[in-house]
Amino acid sequence: MTNEFQPTEYILQSVNTGKTFNDEGWTLDAPGEEAPSLVRAIYKKKQLAVKDNSFGLFRFADWLPINHVLEGSSAPVTYKSEGLAKYLGLDNLYITFSGYWPEKGVMMRTCSFKETEAYSVGGRLDVNEGKVLVVASAGNTARAFARVCSDNNIPLLLCVPEDNIDALWFDEPINDNVKLVVTRSGSDYFDAIHLSNLACELDGFITEGGAKNVARRDGMGTTVLSAVTTIGRIPDYYFQAVGSGTGAIAAWEANLRFFEDGRFGENKMKLMVSQNHPFLPIHDAWKADSRAMLPLDDDEARRQVEEIDAKVLSNRRPPYSINGGLFDAMKDAGGDVLQANNQEAAAAATLFQETEGNDIHPAASVAVATLIQAVKAGTVKKEDCIMLNITGGGENRFKSEKEVIYLKPSHVFDIEPPLETVKEVLSKLF
Ligand SMILES: Cc1ncc(COP(=O)(O)O)c(C=O)c1O
């Protein structure tokens, strides 16, 4: 990898109006527009030139909105399945794997595709501005950002519910530029988001932006860049378990970019996204053909989330309705929202371990379970070209090979603390 990296050339575009504008560094919304819309990156290079493996994730830098590259990344890997494909009777099943699997050449130390977004977001951030990046998460996202920001000296404030800090395991200590604050036990992801919003009201802190951040989406889109450039064509189907659906939006956007590239055909992959029963807000809205999410009682949602094994799929306010969001992506590309319960997902994980040889995350198991259902139902055919996005895996193996340590919180906040308290605590941390 060379240090003489030239920033990627791109402009931004409002999906709603088509208007284009420059990235002012951290532009998350279309300037002057009232209707909520995602903005999209339009890259100058229309044909993707994939760099060698030493670049890690940044081998896809042509289609990442970044001004510098970071150390220590790994790109998702795509390979043609033999074991699972044979079991399911599929001729063209391709697995895109994010996680830890040294034999396949993928070494994500936090074991999920959330690492792709963390590296890409870090590469977009202007480090000279000295701002503290603020990320709220209940799981894999927090771990990925902590590792990447620690290794690359990016100041980071992580807001996590205290009950979820088990997710913050690492093989090596996290540096002091990363601080973890939590909302006390009994709080949930939304309380952590609330805390992060308060932090972002203070000088010197900036929100990461979630699905609105083009770097986050295009980072996740590298799963599709890996698949299409390995397979040599755009697949017919894309399988992924979703909580926010950001990965599927990113997949659709990457697919559209390949049209302009021109070398991989004009297919639109059908987006076969999945949720963990009984927590099904995206499923329910899609089946009702509704752009708006359906009303969901908070207590009922919490109860459902307690039940599901794939906790990372528990987003209650996904970017589904927004212009350019998941509803638009699925209407344009076609596809369906599928569901699998805990038992089906666990059985799928065992099958994956037996047929492919690695452990997978409960969320990825949901995707595998719904692929099995789709094969049984005849929705996908023997000869169809299928991309199965294994969004996380190798965690059991990683933990069995390394000694893991846990990041400790610097402060425990009450649920909904006053802004003054947040200000006082954070001013001492950074
Ligand atoms: C392993 C894994 N798979 C899938 C998802 C869902 O991702 P998305 O944000 O695309 O809905 C997550 C989210 O945290 C995840 O950690």
The ligand as a Gaussian input file, in Angstrom:
#p B3LYP/6-31G(d) Opt

LIG

0 1
 C      -23.830000      -8.984000      11.642000
 C      -24.880000      -8.027000      11.206000
 N      -25.691000      -8.366000      10.186000
 C      -26.664000      -7.546000       9.757000
 C      -26.886000      -6.308000      10.349000
 C      -27.963000      -5.436000       9.817000
 O      -27.406000      -4.408000       9.081000
 P      -28.213000      -3.224000       8.414000
 O      -27.725000      -1.966000       9.088000
 O      -27.865000      -3.274000       6.972000
 O      -29.657000      -3.439000       8.624000
 C      -26.065000      -5.907000      11.402000
 C      -26.283000      -4.615000      12.067000
 O      -25.661000      -4.278000      13.063000
 C      -25.031000      -6.781000      11.837000
 O      -24.210000      -6.426000      12.843000

